[in-house]
Amino acid sequence: MRHLRIFTSMLPIFLCSVIAAAHAGSVSGRVLLNGSNAPVAQAIVDFEGPQRARAVTIDDGTFYIPNLAPGTYTVTITYQGNVKRSFSSSVSAGASFTFHIDP
């Protein structure tokens, strides 16, 4: 009987986790310099909202975040220790972004 109570109390938490994971998807994008469209390597891209996630761009300016839940996020791009851009954005599974920052 005790095991049944533990199971039934944990079931809603488990189901919410499964449902959230089922709707999560990858998010990708690219960070470029304004004007020249040169790729920005080593920029930090933070997503803060229903979840928190961070990615660092590679040499071609791209980043990838797997399993990010959909929702409204504050996206902050930091480069060389300075916040270059911060804004709110709606994110859905499979979303792709291109961010332009000032040097």
N, C-alpha and C positions, 0 to 999 in steps of 0.2 A: 504494500500500500504506500509506503514512504517513497519508493522509487517512482511510483505513478505520479505522486504529487510533484516531485522534482521534475519529472519529464514534462508534465503539463505546464509547469511554471516556466520552463525553458523553451517550450515550443514556439511561443510568439516571437521571442528574440531570434531563434533560428530561422523562422519563416521570413522575418523582416530582412535578415542578412541575405538570404537566398534571393528574395525579390529585388533587393538593391543591387546585388551582383548581376542579376539577369539583365538589368537595365543599364548597367555601366558599360562604357565602351572606351576605346582608345581616342586620344586627342593628339593631334600633331600640328606642327607649324614650323615657321621660319622667322628669324629675326634678321632684318636688313637695315642698313644705314640709310637715312633720308638723303635724297639727292643722288647718290651713286648706286644705290641698291646693292652695295657690297655686303656679303654675308658677315654676320657677327658671330664669331666663335667665342665660347666661354661666357655667354650671357646667361644669367639665371632667370628662369621663368617660373614664377610662383602662382599657383591657383589656390585661392582660399574661399571656401563656401561650404556646401554640404560635406565636402571632404577637403583635405589639404594635400597638395601634390607639388612637387618641384622637379624641374628638369634643367639640365645645362645643355646649351647648344653645342653642336660639334662643328668641325671646320667649315662646313657648308651652310652654317647658320640654322640647321634644322634641330628640332627637338621632338620627343615622343613621350607620351604619358599613357600607360595602359590602365584600363579599369577605373576610369574616372566617372563618378555618378553624375547624371545630368542635373542641371540647376543653374542658378546665378552665382557667378564667382567674381571676386576681385582678382584681377590679373595684374601682377607687378613684374616688371622687367628691370633687372639690375645688371649693370655692366661696369666693370672696373670699379666696383665698390659704390657706385652712385645709382640711385633709382632714376631710370630714364623714362619710364612710362608706367602709369597705374590707372586702371579703369575697371568698370564693371562690364561683364559680358555673360550672355546666356550660352551655356555649353550643352551640347547634345552628343550622344555617342557618334563617333566617327567624324567629329568636327575637325576642321583644319583652319589654321589661322596664319596670317602673315602680318607681322608687327614691324613697323618702321620706327626707328629711334634716332635721335640726334646724336652725333658723335660726342 
